[in-house]
Amino acid sequence: MYFASNLRLLRKRKGLTQGDLAAALNIKRPTLNNYENKVSGPPLDLLTALSDYFGLSMDTLVRVDLGKLTNFQLKDLEGGNDVYVRGSRLRILTSTVGPDNEENIELVPEKAKAGYLTGFSDPEYISSLPVFRLPFLDKEKKYRTFQISGDSMLPVPSGAWITGEFILDWNTIKDGDACVILTRDDGISFKIIQNEIKEKSSLKCISLNPVYDPYDLPVEEIREIWRFVHFISPELPQGKIEVEHLMRSINTIQSDVGELKEHLLKGGAHGA
C-alpha cells in the first residue's frame, strides 16, 4: 500500500504544508502527519474526501506508487485521466526520462517500426530506443519522433522524421490536424485527420498526396495518436505548382511577348 507516500507527494505537488491540507480537510495537522508517516490510517470518509480533493480514485491513492511515475504521467492523473476513474481502456504512456528526471523524446526509426507495434507499451522496448531533446518544446508535454516512409504525405518526403505530441483524449483532435497514428493492423501512419469519433466512432484519414483516397479508421483499431509538431528532413520538400498560379505565369509571359513583339514592330516601322 502506498497511501502514506502518495499523500505526501500529492500535497507537496500542490505546494501545501501539512497545516494547509489539514485545514482544507478539517482535521488536525498532527493527524495528517500520522497518515504521512504510517502511524495511522484514515477512516473511509476521510479517504473519500482526499480522493475528491486530489481528483484521484481511492484505488489510485492506495494501490499505485505515484513516486515511480514521471512528471508527465502525474500531470495526466491530476488532469482527470485516472485509469480507475475513466475506465480500463485508458493507460499511462510508457516513457523514458533522463538523469535530470525530464522527459526524453524517443526516436522510432524505420527499422524499428515493426517492433514498435508490439512494444509500444513495453518499458524495456521503449528504453531501447534512441533519445534526444529539443529545448524549444514544452516540457509539460510528451513528444516522440517517428520516421515515415512512402509518398502519401508529399511534399513531406519519405524518410522525414515527424515529431508529435502525445494525445490522450482523442476527442480533442481538430479537423485538419496532422497526426502520427499507431494502429493494430497497419502500424505507424502519418495523415491529416477529420474527427468523426462522436458521429461514427472513427477518424477519417486523408493524405496530402491526392493520388491516395481518404479512408475511415475505427477507433478500436487505434493504439496511439501523436499530433504533428514539426518534421526534420535532409531533403527540401517539392511543392506542387497550383494551376491558377501556372495560368497567371503563362498569361504574364504572353503579355510580355506581346509587348516585345509590338515594340519590335514599331522599331521596324521607324527604320523604314
LINLINPE-V438066 format. One record per residue. RES is the residue in one small letter. PHI is phi in whole degrees, -180 to 180 (NA if undefined). Layout:
BEGIN
{{RES PHI} {RES PHI}}
END
This chain:
BEGIN
{{m NA} {y -119} {f -57} {a -60} {s -69} {n -66} {l -61} {r -63} {l -63} {l -65} {r -62} {k -68} {r -65} {k -88} {g 71} {l -104} {t -85} {q -61} {g -65} {d -61} {l -69} {a -61} {a -65} {a -65} {l -95} {n 62} {i -129} {k -84} {r -61} {p -60} {t -65} {l -64} {n -60} {n -64} {y -64} {e -70} {n -109} {k 61} {v -75} {s -150} {g -115} {p -79} {p -71} {l -60} {d -66} {l -75} {l -62} {t -64} {a -65} {l -66} {s -60} {d -67} {y -66} {f -93} {g 72} {l -123} {s -72} {m -64} {d -60} {t -65} {l -60} {v -98} {r -101} {v -101} {d -80} {l -66} {g -67} {k -92} {l -88} {t -77} {n -61} {f -61} {q -67} {l -64} {k -65} {d -61} {l -63} {e -67} {g -84} {g 102} {n -100} {d -78} {v -58} {y -75} {v -90} {r -90} {g 118} {s -72} {r -74} {l -86} {r -137} {i -83} {l -65} {t -72} {s -146} {t -129} {v -130} {g -88} {p -59} {d -88} {n 65} {e -94} {e -64} {n -86} {i -107} {e -83} {l -103} {v -115} {p -72} {e -53} {k -70} {a -101} {k -64} {a -64} {g -69} {y -66} {l -59} {t -102} {g -106} {f -62} {s -106} {d -96} {p -56} {e -67} {y -68} {i -61} {s -71} {s -84} {l -77} {p -66} {v -132} {f -157} {r -131} {l -126} {p -64} {f -87} {l -89} {d -67} {k -70} {e -87} {k -117} {k -108} {y -126} {r -146} {t -117} {f -122} {q -90} {i -99} {s -138} {g 93} {d -114} {s -70} {m -114} {l -57} {p -85} {v -71} {p -77} {s -60} {g 95} {a -68} {w -102} {i -102} {t -98} {g -127} {e -94} {f -63} {i -110} {l -85} {d -100} {w -68} {n -68} {t -83} {i -67} {k -98} {d -57} {g 98} {d -66} {a -93} {c -140} {v -92} {i -122} {l -103} {t -116} {r -61} {d -102} {d -100} {g 75} {i -95} {s -140} {f -124} {k -145} {i -85} {i -112} {q -115} {n -80} {e -124} {i -64} {k -68} {e -85} {k -127} {s 57} {s -152} {l -115} {k -91} {c -103} {i -123} {s -89} {l -70} {n -78} {p -66} {v -66} {y -97} {d -78} {p -64} {y -147} {d -91} {l -122} {p -63} {v -64} {e -68} {e -91} {i -90} {r -109} {e -146} {i -137} {w -126} {r -77} {f -55} {v -114} {h -167} {f -135} {i -122} {s -151} {p -78} {e -104} {l -82} {p -57} {q -97} {g -76} {k -84} {i -85} {e -67} {v -59} {e -62} {h -65} {l -63} {m -65} {r -63} {s -64} {i -64} {n -62} {t -64} {i -63} {q -62} {s -66} {d -64} {v -65} {g -62} {e -66} {l -65} {k -62} {e -63} {h -63} {l -68} {l -64} {k -66} {g -64} {g -67} {a -68} {h -67} {g -69} {a -71}}
END
